[in-house]
Amino acid sequence: MKPKPSRILVPALLLTATVVVVLNAWFAFRAIDALLQSEHWVEHTWQVIDQVERIMSSVKDAETGSRGYLISGNEDYLQPYNSATRDLPTEINRFQALTTDNPVQQARITDMRAVIEQRLSLLQQGIDLRRSGGKDMIRSLVLSGTGKSEMDHLRRIADDAQSEERRLLSQRTAAAQSNRSRARQTVAIASALDFLLIVLMFRYLAHERGLRVAAELAGERLAVARAETEERAKEVRSLNAMLERRVELRTAELQSINRELEAFSYSVSHDLRAPLRTIDGFSLALEEDYAGVVDDTGRDYIRRVRNAVQRMGSLIDALLQLSRITRAEIVRDTFNISQLAQSVASGLLEEKSGRDITINIEPNLQANGDPGLLRIALENLLGNAIKFSSRMPKAVVDFGWDGEKKAWFVRDNGAGFDMFYVDKLFNAFNRLHGDKDFKGSGIGLATVARVIHRHHGDIWADSAINHGATFWFTLG
């Protein structure tokens, strides 16, 4: 009895399918192996390019560190130079190890190593001259142009090396792209045939199993979502309760601090002023009634005591003003800040009637803020501008709006300050000029900053010594 055709066909089809799957897997493995090899060479090429950039970066670090030391004489500037001289041999050796397959690059490495050694030797020569004090020889060494020619030579070598690697990168990238396309096609064909075989044999089973798994996953996700929702609701309730407790505690702390500040202000106003007035009164009596009894040295001592007492009184006034600004309630209103600035400027000009002062105020500027607090800020800013311009034959102070920075500004042509200390500018008692040069309490700019911050604004400054200063501020 002959077997039915279907009984023979099914095993034949299965065998054929098995052979096809095996062949597809073999071709796919070959294609993937070729792709990995191509991508390895592409990555290797990028490593070589990166290594060249590392070498050039280290050489530039050595140049920068040496130049900083030659200019400043500070040994700290030699840290990049020392690091570069320590790391360069290793980096060049790595470059050489990465290009053992390329004789052209190996030849360039020899030239690169020689040029780098010459450049480092020249840098070390400059450092030695700087240490020995030979500034004229350093200038001659720099002006000789040897360093520039060596760096130009080194850059040409590096550019040639990178050009060679980029040429190889282009070839290898094209090969990798070709292998990638081939691998994709091979894997796609193999996957399609395998998938078709699986679909024909297990279509119904997969359909049923998919429905069952989908239902189970939906149930699990629903249970997990419900549990997460309940847990998050508990966390939200707990966080709300904790936040309320913290707000209450913080409010109580702030109230206690405000009461302490008020008590401190009261103490400063009454307890400290009484002995100061006593000292000032007796000092004045000594100066007026006993001027003929004490000698010049004694009268100088009395003047110093009175000046110190008056300075202490000014400091107390400034601190009380700073404290009141901290506690004051902000009452915002839209007003003409140009008129306010003009009013402040008129008072200051009356106090300094003997000086040649010009205050330029941009007209019709509108601002939204507390006019009372902003008057205090402008009194300090414009007063500082006039004070620090006192050594100029003609003091010029400008107030206006900077459209680019979106901020108001106060600018003067006075003494200025070193921007290295700008972070200390708005802190209390941090003065950038001595009291002998410019009298002051050291509280003015701290008061200005407090006013601006109470308005949720920002304040910053820009200056150069003997070239004036500019203060910008915003009002939130």
C-alpha positions as a Markdown table, in Angstrom:
| # | Residue | x | y | z |
|---|---|---|---|---|
| 1 | Met | 0.0 | 0.0 | 0.0 |
| 2 | Lys | 1.5 | 3.3 | -1.1 |
| 3 | Pro | 1.7 | 6.1 | 1.5 |
| 4 | Lys | -0.6 | 9.1 | 0.9 |
| 5 | Pro | 1.0 | 12.1 | -0.8 |
| 6 | Ser | 0.2 | 14.3 | 2.2 |
| 7 | Arg | 2.1 | 12.0 | 4.5 |
| 8 | Ile | 5.2 | 12.2 | 2.3 |
| 9 | Leu | 4.8 | 15.9 | 1.6 |
| 10 | Val | 4.5 | 17.1 | 5.2 |
| 11 | Pro | 7.9 | 15.5 | 6.3 |
| 12 | Ala | 9.5 | 16.8 | 3.1 |
| 13 | Leu | 8.2 | 20.3 | 3.8 |
| 14 | Leu | 9.4 | 20.1 | 7.3 |
| 15 | Leu | 12.8 | 18.8 | 6.2 |
| 16 | Thr | 13.0 | 21.5 | 3.5 |
| 17 | Ala | 12.0 | 24.2 | 6.1 |
| 18 | Thr | 14.7 | 22.9 | 8.5 |
| 19 | Val | 17.3 | 23.1 | 5.8 |
| 20 | Val | 16.2 | 26.6 | 4.8 |
| 21 | Val | 16.3 | 27.7 | 8.4 |
| 22 | Val | 19.8 | 26.3 | 8.9 |
| 23 | Leu | 21.1 | 27.9 | 5.7 |
| 24 | Asn | 19.5 | 31.2 | 6.7 |
| 25 | Ala | 21.1 | 31.0 | 10.1 |
| 26 | Trp | 24.5 | 30.3 | 8.6 |
| 27 | Phe | 24.2 | 33.2 | 6.1 |
| 28 | Ala | 23.0 | 35.5 | 8.9 |
| 29 | Phe | 25.9 | 34.6 | 11.1 |
| 30 | Arg | 28.3 | 35.2 | 8.3 |
| 31 | Ala | 26.7 | 38.6 | 7.6 |
| 32 | Ile | 26.7 | 39.6 | 11.2 |
| 33 | Asp | 30.3 | 38.6 | 11.7 |
| 34 | Ala | 31.3 | 40.7 | 8.7 |
| 35 | Leu | 29.2 | 43.6 | 10.1 |
| 36 | Leu | 30.9 | 43.3 | 13.5 |
| 37 | Gln | 34.3 | 43.3 | 11.9 |
| 38 | Ser | 33.5 | 46.4 | 9.8 |
| 39 | Glu | 32.1 | 48.2 | 12.8 |
| 40 | His | 35.2 | 47.2 | 14.8 |
| 41 | Trp | 37.4 | 48.9 | 12.2 |
| 42 | Val | 35.2 | 52.0 | 12.2 |
| 43 | Glu | 35.4 | 52.3 | 16.0 |
| 44 | His | 39.1 | 51.7 | 15.8 |
| 45 | Thr | 39.4 | 54.6 | 13.3 |
| 46 | Trp | 37.5 | 56.9 | 15.6 |
| 47 | Gln | 39.8 | 55.8 | 18.5 |
| 48 | Val | 42.8 | 56.8 | 16.4 |
| 49 | Ile | 41.3 | 60.2 | 15.5 |
| 50 | Asp | 40.4 | 60.8 | 19.2 |
| 51 | Gln | 43.9 | 59.9 | 20.2 |
| 52 | Val | 45.4 | 62.4 | 17.8 |
| 53 | Glu | 43.1 | 65.0 | 19.3 |
| 54 | Arg | 44.1 | 64.0 | 22.8 |
| 55 | Ile | 47.8 | 64.4 | 21.9 |
| 56 | Met | 47.1 | 67.9 | 20.5 |
| 57 | Ser | 45.0 | 68.8 | 23.5 |
| 58 | Ser | 47.9 | 67.8 | 25.9 |
| 59 | Val | 50.4 | 69.8 | 23.8 |
| 60 | Lys | 48.0 | 72.8 | 24.0 |
| 61 | Asp | 47.7 | 72.3 | 27.8 |
| 62 | Ala | 51.5 | 72.3 | 28.1 |
| 63 | Glu | 51.5 | 75.5 | 26.0 |
| 64 | Thr | 48.8 | 77.1 | 28.2 |
| 65 | Gly | 50.5 | 76.2 | 31.5 |
| 66 | Ser | 53.9 | 77.4 | 30.3 |
| 67 | Arg | 52.5 | 80.7 | 29.0 |
| 68 | Gly | 50.6 | 81.3 | 32.2 |
| 69 | Tyr | 53.8 | 80.7 | 34.2 |
| 70 | Leu | 55.9 | 82.9 | 31.9 |
| 71 | Ile | 53.3 | 85.7 | 32.4 |
| 72 | Ser | 52.6 | 85.4 | 36.1 |
| 73 | Gly | 55.5 | 83.5 | 37.6 |
| 74 | Asn | 53.0 | 81.5 | 39.6 |
| 75 | Glu | 54.0 | 77.8 | 39.9 |
| 76 | Asp | 50.3 | 76.8 | 40.1 |
| 77 | Tyr | 50.0 | 77.6 | 36.4 |
| 78 | Leu | 52.5 | 74.8 | 35.6 |
| 79 | Gln | 50.1 | 72.1 | 36.7 |
| 80 | Pro | 48.7 | 71.6 | 33.1 |
| 81 | Tyr | 52.2 | 71.7 | 31.7 |
| 82 | Asn | 53.4 | 69.0 | 34.2 |
| 83 | Ser | 50.3 | 66.8 | 33.5 |
| 84 | Ala | 50.9 | 67.1 | 29.8 |
| 85 | Thr | 54.6 | 66.2 | 29.9 |
| 86 | Arg | 53.7 | 63.2 | 32.1 |
| 87 | Asp | 50.8 | 62.0 | 29.9 |
| 88 | Leu | 52.2 | 62.7 | 26.4 |
| 89 | Pro | 54.6 | 59.7 | 26.2 |
| 90 | Thr | 51.7 | 57.3 | 27.1 |
| 91 | Glu | 49.3 | 59.0 | 24.6 |
| 92 | Ile | 51.9 | 58.8 | 21.8 |
| 93 | Asn | 52.6 | 55.2 | 22.6 |
| 94 | Arg | 48.9 | 54.4 | 22.5 |
| 95 | Phe | 48.6 | 56.2 | 19.2 |
| 96 | Gln | 51.5 | 54.1 | 17.9 |
| 97 | Ala | 49.8 | 50.9 | 19.2 |
| 98 | Leu | 46.5 | 51.8 | 17.5 |
| 99 | Thr | 48.2 | 52.3 | 14.1 |
| 100 | Thr | 50.5 | 49.3 | 13.9 |
| 101 | Asp | 48.6 | 48.2 | 10.8 |
| 102 | Asn | 49.3 | 51.4 | 9.0 |
| 103 | Pro | 53.0 | 52.1 | 8.0 |
| 104 | Val | 52.1 | 55.6 | 6.8 |
| 105 | Gln | 50.9 | 56.6 | 10.3 |
| 106 | Gln | 53.9 | 54.9 | 11.9 |
| 107 | Ala | 56.2 | 57.2 | 10.0 |
| 108 | Arg | 54.1 | 60.2 | 11.1 |
| 109 | Ile | 54.4 | 59.1 | 14.7 |
| 110 | Thr | 58.2 | 59.3 | 14.5 |
| 111 | Asp | 58.0 | 62.9 | 13.2 |
| 112 | Met | 55.3 | 63.8 | 15.7 |
| 113 | Arg | 57.4 | 62.4 | 18.6 |
| 114 | Ala | 60.4 | 64.4 | 17.5 |
| 115 | Val | 58.5 | 67.7 | 17.1 |
| 116 | Ile | 56.7 | 67.2 | 20.5 |
| 117 | Glu | 60.1 | 66.6 | 22.2 |
| 118 | Gln | 61.5 | 69.7 | 20.6 |
| 119 | Arg | 58.5 | 71.8 | 21.6 |
| 120 | Leu | 58.5 | 70.5 | 25.2 |
| 121 | Ser | 62.2 | 71.2 | 25.4 |
| 122 | Leu | 61.7 | 74.8 | 24.2 |
| 123 | Leu | 58.9 | 75.2 | 26.8 |
| 124 | Gln | 61.1 | 73.9 | 29.5 |
| 125 | Gln | 63.8 | 76.3 | 28.4 |
| 126 | Gly | 61.4 | 79.2 | 28.8 |
| 127 | Ile | 60.3 | 78.0 | 32.2 |
| 128 | Asp | 64.0 | 77.7 | 33.3 |
| 129 | Leu | 64.7 | 81.2 | 32.1 |
| 130 | Arg | 61.6 | 82.5 | 33.9 |
| 131 | Arg | 62.8 | 80.9 | 37.1 |
| 132 | Ser | 66.2 | 82.4 | 36.7 |
| 133 | Gly | 64.8 | 85.8 | 36.0 |
| 134 | Gly | 65.8 | 86.1 | 32.4 |
| 135 | Lys | 62.8 | 88.1 | 31.2 |
| 136 | Asp | 64.7 | 89.6 | 28.2 |
| 137 | Met | 65.8 | 86.2 | 27.1 |
| 138 | Ile | 62.2 | 84.9 | 27.4 |
| 139 | Arg | 61.0 | 87.8 | 25.2 |
| 140 | Ser | 63.7 | 87.0 | 22.6 |
| 141 | Leu | 62.8 | 83.3 | 22.8 |
| 142 | Val | 59.1 | 84.1 | 22.3 |
| 143 | Leu | 59.7 | 86.6 | 19.5 |
| 144 | Ser | 62.0 | 84.2 | 17.6 |
| 145 | Gly | 58.9 | 82.4 | 16.3 |
| 146 | Thr | 60.4 | 78.9 | 16.9 |
| 147 | Gly | 57.5 | 77.8 | 19.1 |
| 148 | Lys | 55.0 | 78.9 | 16.4 |
| 149 | Ser | 56.8 | 77.1 | 13.6 |
| 150 | Glu | 57.0 | 73.9 | 15.7 |
| 151 | Met | 53.3 | 74.1 | 16.6 |
| 152 | Asp | 52.4 | 74.7 | 12.9 |
| 153 | His | 54.6 | 71.7 | 12.0 |
| 154 | Leu | 52.9 | 69.6 | 14.7 |
| 155 | Arg | 49.4 | 70.7 | 13.5 |
| 156 | Arg | 50.3 | 69.7 | 9.9 |
| 157 | Ile | 51.3 | 66.2 | 11.1 |
| 158 | Ala | 48.2 | 65.9 | 13.2 |
| 159 | Asp | 46.0 | 67.1 | 10.3 |
| 160 | Asp | 47.7 | 64.7 | 7.9 |
| 161 | Ala | 47.2 | 61.8 | 10.4 |
| 162 | Gln | 43.5 | 62.7 | 10.9 |
| 163 | Ser | 43.0 | 63.1 | 7.1 |
| 164 | Glu | 44.5 | 59.6 | 6.6 |
| 165 | Glu | 42.2 | 58.2 | 9.3 |
| 166 | Arg | 39.2 | 60.0 | 7.9 |
| 167 | Arg | 39.9 | 58.5 | 4.4 |
| 168 | Leu | 40.0 | 55.1 | 6.0 |
| 169 | Leu | 36.9 | 56.0 | 8.0 |
| 170 | Ser | 35.1 | 56.8 | 4.8 |
| 171 | Gln | 36.1 | 53.4 | 3.3 |
| 172 | Arg | 35.3 | 51.5 | 6.4 |
| 173 | Thr | 32.0 | 53.3 | 7.0 |
| 174 | Ala | 31.0 | 52.4 | 3.5 |
| 175 | Ala | 32.0 | 48.8 | 4.0 |
| 176 | Ala | 30.1 | 48.7 | 7.3 |
| 177 | Gln | 27.0 | 50.2 | 5.7 |
| 178 | Ser | 27.2 | 47.6 | 2.9 |
| 179 | Asn | 27.6 | 44.8 | 5.4 |
| 180 | Arg | 24.8 | 46.2 | 7.6 |
| 181 | Ser | 22.5 | 46.2 | 4.6 |
| 182 | Arg | 23.5 | 42.7 | 3.7 |
| 183 | Ala | 23.0 | 41.5 | 7.3 |
| 184 | Arg | 19.6 | 43.2 | 7.5 |
| 185 | Gln | 18.5 | 41.6 | 4.2 |
| 186 | Thr | 19.8 | 38.2 | 5.3 |
| 187 | Val | 18.2 | 38.4 | 8.8 |
| 188 | Ala | 15.0 | 39.7 | 7.3 |
| 189 | Ile | 14.7 | 36.9 | 4.8 |
| 190 | Ala | 15.6 | 34.3 | 7.5 |
| 191 | Ser | 13.2 | 35.9 | 9.9 |
| 192 | Ala | 10.4 | 36.0 | 7.3 |
| 193 | Leu | 10.8 | 32.4 | 6.4 |
| 194 | Asp | 11.0 | 31.3 | 10.1 |
| 195 | Phe | 8.0 | 33.4 | 10.9 |
| 196 | Leu | 6.0 | 32.1 | 8.0 |
| 197 | Leu | 6.8 | 28.5 | 9.1 |
| 198 | Ile | 5.8 | 29.3 | 12.7 |
| 199 | Val | 2.6 | 31.0 | 11.6 |
| 200 | Leu | 1.6 | 28.0 | 9.4 |
| 201 | Met | 2.2 | 25.5 | 12.2 |
| 202 | Phe | 1.1 | 27.4 | 15.3 |
| 203 | Arg | -1.3 | 30.1 | 14.1 |
| 204 | Tyr | -4.3 | 28.9 | 16.0 |
| 205 | Leu | -2.3 | 28.0 | 19.2 |
| 206 | Ala | -0.6 | 31.4 | 19.1 |
| 207 | His | -3.9 | 33.2 | 18.7 |
| 208 | Glu | -5.5 | 31.4 | 21.6 |
| 209 | Arg | -2.4 | 31.8 | 23.8 |
| 210 | Gly | -2.2 | 35.5 | 22.9 |
| 211 | Leu | -5.8 | 36.1 | 24.0 |
| 212 | Arg | -5.2 | 34.4 | 27.3 |
| 213 | Val | -1.9 | 36.2 | 28.0 |
| 214 | Ala | -3.5 | 39.5 | 27.1 |
| 215 | Ala | -6.3 | 38.9 | 29.6 |
| 216 | Glu | -3.9 | 37.9 | 32.3 |
| 217 | Leu | -1.6 | 40.9 | 31.7 |
| 218 | Ala | -4.6 | 43.3 | 31.7 |
| 219 | Gly | -5.8 | 41.9 | 35.0 |
| 220 | Glu | -2.3 | 42.1 | 36.5 |
| 221 | Arg | -1.9 | 45.7 | 35.3 |
| 222 | Leu | -5.2 | 46.7 | 36.7 |
| 223 | Ala | -4.4 | 45.2 | 40.1 |
| 224 | Val | -1.0 | 46.9 | 40.1 |
| 225 | Ala | -2.5 | 50.2 | 39.0 |
| 226 | Arg | -5.1 | 50.0 | 41.8 |
| 227 | Ala | -2.4 | 49.2 | 44.4 |
| 228 | Glu | -0.1 | 52.0 | 43.2 |
| 229 | Thr | -3.0 | 54.5 | 43.2 |
| 230 | Glu | -3.9 | 53.6 | 46.8 |
| 231 | Glu | -0.2 | 53.8 | 47.8 |
| 232 | Arg | 0.3 | 57.2 | 46.2 |
| 233 | Ala | -2.9 | 58.5 | 47.7 |
| 234 | Lys | -1.5 | 57.5 | 51.2 |
| 235 | Glu | 1.8 | 59.2 | 50.3 |
| 236 | Val | 0.1 | 62.4 | 49.2 |
| 237 | Arg | -2.0 | 62.5 | 52.4 |
| 238 | Ser | 1.1 | 61.9 | 54.5 |
| 239 | Leu | 3.1 | 64.5 | 52.6 |
| 240 | Asn | 0.3 | 67.1 | 53.0 |
| 241 | Ala | 0.1 | 66.5 | 56.7 |
| 242 | Met | 3.9 | 66.7 | 57.0 |
| 243 | Leu | 4.0 | 69.9 | 54.9 |
| 244 | Glu | 1.3 | 71.5 | 57.1 |
| 245 | Arg | 3.3 | 70.7 | 60.2 |
| 246 | Arg | 6.5 | 72.1 | 58.7 |
| 247 | Val | 4.6 | 75.3 | 57.7 |
| 248 | Glu | 3.3 | 75.7 | 61.2 |
| 249 | Leu | 6.8 | 75.1 | 62.7 |
| 250 | Arg | 8.4 | 77.4 | 60.2 |
| 251 | Thr | 5.8 | 80.1 | 60.8 |
| 252 | Ala | 6.4 | 79.9 | 64.5 |
| 253 | Glu | 10.2 | 80.1 | 64.0 |
| 254 | Leu | 9.8 | 83.2 | 61.7 |
| 255 | Gln | 7.5 | 84.9 | 64.2 |
| 256 | Ser | 10.1 | 84.2 | 67.0 |
| 257 | Ile | 12.9 | 85.5 | 64.8 |
| 258 | Asn | 10.9 | 88.7 | 64.0 |
| 259 | Arg | 10.3 | 89.2 | 67.7 |
| 260 | Glu | 14.0 | 88.8 | 68.5 |
| 261 | Leu | 14.8 | 91.2 | 65.7 |
| 262 | Glu | 12.4 | 93.8 | 67.0 |
| 263 | Ala | 13.9 | 93.3 | 70.5 |
| 264 | Phe | 17.4 | 93.7 | 69.1 |
| 265 | Ser | 16.4 | 96.9 | 67.2 |
| 266 | Tyr | 14.9 | 98.3 | 70.4 |
| 267 | Ser | 18.1 | 97.5 | 72.3 |
| 268 | Val | 20.3 | 99.1 | 69.6 |
| 269 | Ser | 18.1 | 102.2 | 69.4 |
| 270 | His | 17.9 | 102.8 | 73.2 |
| 271 | Asp | 20.6 | 100.9 | 75.1 |
| 272 | Leu | 23.5 | 101.5 | 72.7 |
| 273 | Arg | 22.7 | 105.1 | 71.8 |
| 274 | Ala | 22.7 | 106.3 | 75.4 |
| 275 | Pro | 26.4 | 105.5 | 76.1 |
| 276 | Leu | 27.4 | 106.7 | 72.7 |
| 277 | Arg | 25.7 | 110.1 | 73.3 |
| 278 | Thr | 27.5 | 110.2 | 76.7 |
| 279 | Ile | 30.9 | 109.6 | 75.2 |
| 280 | Asp | 30.2 | 112.1 | 72.4 |
| 281 | Gly | 29.0 | 114.7 | 74.8 |
| 282 | Phe | 32.0 | 114.4 | 77.2 |
| 283 | Ser | 34.4 | 114.3 | 74.2 |
| 284 | Leu | 32.8 | 117.5 | 72.9 |
| 285 | Ala | 33.1 | 119.1 | 76.3 |
| 286 | Leu | 36.8 | 118.1 | 76.4 |
| 287 | Glu | 37.3 | 119.5 | 72.9 |
| 288 | Glu | 35.6 | 122.8 | 73.6 |
| 289 | Asp | 36.3 | 123.5 | 77.3 |
| 290 | Tyr | 39.8 | 122.0 | 77.7 |
| 291 | Ala | 41.3 | 122.7 | 74.4 |
| 292 | Gly | 43.9 | 125.0 | 76.0 |
| 293 | Val | 44.8 | 122.4 | 78.7 |
| 294 | Val | 45.7 | 119.4 | 76.5 |
| 295 | Asp | 48.4 | 119.4 | 73.8 |
| 296 | Asp | 48.0 | 118.7 | 70.1 |
| 297 | Thr | 48.3 | 115.0 | 70.7 |
| 298 | Gly | 45.5 | 115.0 | 73.3 |
| 299 | Arg | 43.3 | 117.1 | 71.0 |
| 300 | Asp | 44.0 | 114.6 | 68.2 |
| 301 | Tyr | 43.0 | 111.7 | 70.5 |
| 302 | Ile | 39.7 | 113.6 | 71.4 |
| 303 | Arg | 38.9 | 114.0 | 67.7 |
| 304 | Arg | 39.6 | 110.4 | 67.0 |
| 305 | Val | 37.2 | 109.4 | 69.9 |
| 306 | Arg | 34.5 | 111.6 | 68.5 |
| 307 | Asn | 35.0 | 110.3 | 64.9 |
| 308 | Ala | 34.8 | 106.7 | 66.2 |
| 309 | Val | 31.6 | 107.5 | 68.2 |
| 310 | Gln | 30.0 | 109.2 | 65.2 |
| 311 | Arg | 31.0 | 106.3 | 63.0 |
| 312 | Met | 29.5 | 103.9 | 65.5 |
| 313 | Gly | 26.3 | 105.9 | 65.4 |
| 314 | Ser | 26.2 | 105.8 | 61.6 |
| 315 | Leu | 26.7 | 102.0 | 61.7 |
| 316 | Ile | 23.8 | 101.7 | 64.2 |
| 317 | Asp | 21.6 | 103.8 | 61.9 |
| 318 | Ala | 22.6 | 101.7 | 58.9 |
| 319 | Leu | 22.0 | 98.4 | 60.7 |
| 320 | Leu | 18.6 | 99.6 | 61.9 |
| 321 | Gln | 17.7 | 100.7 | 58.4 |
| 322 | Leu | 18.7 | 97.2 | 57.1 |
| 323 | Ser | 16.6 | 95.6 | 59.8 |
| 324 | Arg | 13.6 | 97.7 | 59.1 |
| 325 | Ile | 13.9 | 96.9 | 55.4 |
| 326 | Thr | 13.9 | 93.2 | 56.2 |
| 327 | Arg | 10.7 | 93.4 | 58.2 |
| 328 | Ala | 9.0 | 96.1 | 56.1 |
| 329 | Glu | 5.9 | 95.1 | 54.1 |
| 330 | Ile | 6.2 | 95.6 | 50.4 |
| 331 | Val | 3.5 | 97.9 | 49.0 |
| 332 | Arg | 3.8 | 97.8 | 45.2 |
| 333 | Asp | 2.6 | 100.6 | 43.0 |
| 334 | Thr | 3.4 | 101.8 | 39.5 |
| 335 | Phe | 5.2 | 105.1 | 39.6 |
| 336 | Asn | 7.6 | 107.4 | 37.8 |
| 337 | Ile | 11.1 | 106.1 | 38.9 |
| 338 | Ser | 12.8 | 108.9 | 37.0 |
| 339 | Gln | 11.1 | 111.5 | 39.2 |
| 340 | Leu | 12.1 | 109.6 | 42.3 |
| 341 | Ala | 15.7 | 109.4 | 41.1 |
| 342 | Gln | 15.6 | 113.2 | 40.3 |
| 343 | Ser | 14.4 | 113.9 | 43.9 |
| 344 | Val | 17.2 | 111.8 | 45.4 |
| 345 | Ala | 19.8 | 113.4 | 43.1 |
| 346 | Ser | 18.7 | 116.9 | 44.0 |
| 347 | Gly | 19.2 | 116.1 | 47.7 |
| 348 | Leu | 22.6 | 114.7 | 47.1 |
| 349 | Leu | 23.7 | 117.6 | 44.9 |
| 350 | Glu | 22.8 | 120.0 | 47.7 |
| 351 | Glu | 25.0 | 118.1 | 50.1 |
| 352 | Lys | 27.9 | 118.1 | 47.6 |
| 353 | Ser | 27.4 | 121.7 | 46.4 |
| 354 | Gly | 31.1 | 122.4 | 46.3 |
| 355 | Arg | 31.9 | 119.7 | 43.7 |
| 356 | Asp | 31.5 | 119.5 | 39.9 |
| 357 | Ile | 28.9 | 116.8 | 39.6 |
| 358 | Thr | 26.6 | 115.9 | 36.7 |
| 359 | Ile | 23.7 | 113.5 | 37.2 |
| 360 | Asn | 22.0 | 112.4 | 34.0 |
| 361 | Ile | 18.6 | 110.8 | 34.6 |
| 362 | Glu | 16.6 | 109.2 | 31.7 |
| 363 | Pro | 13.1 | 110.8 | 31.8 |
| 364 | Asn | 9.7 | 109.2 | 32.1 |
| 365 | Leu | 10.7 | 105.7 | 33.3 |
| 366 | Gln | 7.9 | 103.7 | 34.9 |
| 367 | Ala | 8.5 | 101.1 | 37.5 |
| 368 | Asn | 6.4 | 98.8 | 39.7 |
| 369 | Gly | 7.5 | 98.5 | 43.2 |
| 370 | Asp | 7.6 | 100.1 | 46.7 |
| 371 | Pro | 8.5 | 103.8 | 46.2 |
| 372 | Gly | 9.7 | 104.2 | 49.8 |
| 373 | Leu | 12.1 | 101.2 | 49.7 |
| 374 | Leu | 13.3 | 102.1 | 46.2 |
| 375 | Arg | 14.1 | 105.6 | 47.4 |
| 376 | Ile | 16.4 | 104.0 | 50.0 |
| 377 | Ala | 18.0 | 101.9 | 47.3 |
| 378 | Leu | 18.6 | 104.8 | 45.0 |
| 379 | Glu | 19.9 | 107.0 | 47.8 |
| 380 | Asn | 22.6 | 104.4 | 48.4 |
| 381 | Leu | 23.4 | 103.7 | 44.7 |
| 382 | Leu | 23.5 | 107.3 | 43.6 |
| 383 | Gly | 25.3 | 108.3 | 46.9 |
| 384 | Asn | 28.0 | 105.6 | 46.3 |
| 385 | Ala | 28.4 | 106.8 | 42.7 |
| 386 | Ile | 29.0 | 110.4 | 43.8 |
| 387 | Lys | 31.3 | 109.2 | 46.7 |
| 388 | Phe | 33.5 | 107.0 | 44.6 |
| 389 | Ser | 33.8 | 109.7 | 41.9 |
| 390 | Ser | 35.1 | 112.2 | 44.4 |
| 391 | Arg | 38.6 | 112.1 | 43.0 |
| 392 | Met | 37.5 | 112.9 | 39.5 |
| 393 | Pro | 37.7 | 116.5 | 38.4 |
| 394 | Lys | 34.2 | 116.2 | 37.0 |
| 395 | Ala | 31.9 | 113.4 | 38.4 |
| 396 | Val | 29.4 | 112.0 | 35.9 |
| 397 | Val | 26.6 | 109.7 | 37.1 |
| 398 | Asp | 23.9 | 108.2 | 34.8 |
| 399 | Phe | 20.6 | 106.5 | 35.7 |
| 400 | Gly | 18.4 | 104.9 | 33.1 |
| 401 | Trp | 16.9 | 101.7 | 31.6 |
| 402 | Asp | 19.1 | 99.1 | 29.7 |
| 403 | Gly | 16.8 | 97.6 | 27.1 |
| 404 | Glu | 19.2 | 94.8 | 26.2 |
| 405 | Lys | 19.6 | 93.6 | 29.8 |
| 406 | Lys | 16.0 | 94.5 | 30.8 |
| 407 | Ala | 17.2 | 96.3 | 33.9 |
| 408 | Trp | 17.7 | 99.7 | 35.4 |
| 409 | Phe | 21.3 | 100.9 | 35.9 |
| 410 | Val | 23.4 | 103.4 | 37.8 |
| 411 | Arg | 26.7 | 104.2 | 36.2 |
| 412 | Asp | 29.6 | 106.4 | 37.4 |
| 413 | Asn | 33.1 | 107.4 | 36.2 |
| 414 | Gly | 34.8 | 106.9 | 39.6 |
| 415 | Ala | 37.3 | 104.6 | 41.2 |
| 416 | Gly | 35.6 | 101.3 | 40.3 |
| 417 | Phe | 36.6 | 98.0 | 41.9 |
| 418 | Asp | 38.3 | 94.7 | 41.1 |
| 419 | Met | 35.7 | 92.2 | 39.7 |
| 420 | Phe | 37.6 | 89.4 | 41.5 |
| 421 | Tyr | 35.8 | 90.6 | 44.7 |
| 422 | Val | 32.4 | 91.1 | 43.1 |
| 423 | Asp | 30.9 | 88.1 | 45.1 |
| 424 | Lys | 31.5 | 90.1 | 48.3 |
| 425 | Leu | 30.1 | 93.3 | 47.0 |
| 426 | Phe | 26.6 | 93.0 | 48.5 |
| 427 | Asn | 27.5 | 91.5 | 51.9 |
| 428 | Ala | 27.4 | 93.7 | 55.0 |
| 429 | Phe | 30.7 | 95.1 | 56.2 |
| 430 | Asn | 32.6 | 93.8 | 53.1 |
| 431 | Arg | 34.2 | 97.0 | 51.8 |
| 432 | Leu | 36.3 | 97.0 | 48.7 |
| 433 | His | 38.0 | 100.3 | 49.5 |
| 434 | Gly | 39.6 | 101.4 | 52.8 |
| 435 | Asp | 37.9 | 103.9 | 55.1 |
| 436 | Lys | 40.8 | 106.3 | 54.6 |
| 437 | Asp | 40.1 | 106.4 | 50.9 |
| 438 | Phe | 36.2 | 106.6 | 51.0 |
| 439 | Lys | 34.2 | 107.0 | 54.2 |
| 440 | Gly | 31.3 | 104.6 | 54.6 |
| 441 | Ser | 29.6 | 102.0 | 56.9 |
| 442 | Gly | 29.8 | 99.0 | 54.6 |
| 443 | Ile | 26.1 | 98.5 | 54.9 |
| 444 | Gly | 24.9 | 100.5 | 51.9 |
| 445 | Leu | 25.1 | 97.9 | 49.1 |
| 446 | Ala | 23.8 | 95.2 | 51.5 |
| 447 | Thr | 20.8 | 97.5 | 52.1 |
| 448 | Val | 20.3 | 97.9 | 48.3 |
| 449 | Ala | 20.5 | 94.1 | 47.8 |
| 450 | Arg | 18.0 | 93.5 | 50.5 |
| 451 | Val | 15.5 | 96.0 | 48.9 |
| 452 | Ile | 15.9 | 94.4 | 45.5 |
| 453 | His | 15.5 | 90.9 | 46.8 |
| 454 | Arg | 12.4 | 91.9 | 48.7 |
| 455 | His | 11.0 | 92.8 | 45.3 |
| 456 | His | 12.1 | 89.4 | 44.0 |
| 457 | Gly | 14.5 | 91.1 | 41.7 |
| 458 | Asp | 18.2 | 90.7 | 40.9 |
| 459 | Ile | 21.2 | 93.1 | 41.3 |
| 460 | Trp | 24.6 | 92.8 | 39.8 |
| 461 | Ala | 27.6 | 95.0 | 38.9 |
| 462 | Asp | 30.4 | 95.4 | 36.4 |
| 463 | Ser | 33.5 | 97.5 | 36.9 |
| 464 | Ala | 37.2 | 98.0 | 36.3 |
| 465 | Ile | 39.6 | 99.8 | 38.6 |
| 466 | Asn | 39.8 | 103.5 | 37.8 |
| 467 | His | 37.2 | 103.1 | 35.1 |
| 468 | Gly | 34.0 | 103.5 | 37.0 |
| 469 | Ala | 31.3 | 101.0 | 37.9 |
| 470 | Thr | 27.8 | 100.1 | 36.7 |
| 471 | Phe | 25.1 | 98.6 | 38.9 |
| 472 | Trp | 22.0 | 96.9 | 37.3 |
| 473 | Phe | 18.9 | 95.9 | 39.1 |
| 474 | Thr | 15.5 | 94.4 | 38.3 |
| 475 | Leu | 12.3 | 94.4 | 40.3 |
| 476 | Gly | 10.9 | 91.0 | 39.8 |
